[in-house]
């Protein structure tokens, strides 16, 4: 059996002397692994880079087999941002989170489209950190752990929401949060639709989505968040968050 799709390379690892196993995020087949014969050659290496968009044809005798990919380049996004350390850190983090948090061979079109938008904006540090938080929030929703930010978990009101309960993932209003602030997670207002984003908002957003990714998605498979995400946060702290 076989299929053809486009997608973004998430990771590449050497297999044997001349081949590579690549992990590709596709819109209709989800995150999918396959063997690329000659994948470590001088010709293939520039194409098989995380973040690059490729056309892939997968072939396998049975659907559950690893199978093999034939790869054609569509866009070399990795090369475009290679010299920008902050953008590269963002790229490595989003590829690592997608690789580790998305189940294999399960399509998630909304996550894929948000991944595409985030990748296309990695050149702009005033935009992409907040987009990254929104992408992780969407990933949580796709995995069945979406944040409920419509109304206060304690009072039912839908205004002046300032925090999120780490137990339920539901929003909490300022008045209800007051006695428990040290136990709650800050809610950045851009996740509620506010257009203006501060560095503090992005930091709060990263802490919020990171907490639920680790305690909901990764906890179930006995994993922590990938190191690439921590390195991205370090880079953001030294080079600046979105204004």
Buried (B, 14 or more C-beta within 10 A) or exposed (E): EEBBBBBBBBBBEEBEEEBBBBBBBBBEBBBBBBBBBEBBBEEBEEBBBBBBBBBBBBBBEEEEEEBBBBBEBBBBBBEBBBEBEBBBBBBBBBBBBBBBBBEEEEBBEEBBEBBBEBBBBBBEBEBBBBBBBBBBBBBBBBBEBBBEBEBBBBEEBEEEBBBBBEEEBBBBBBEBBEEEEEEBBBBBBBBBEEEEBBBEBBBBBBBBBBBBBBBBBBEEEEEEBBEBBEBBBEBBEEEBBBE
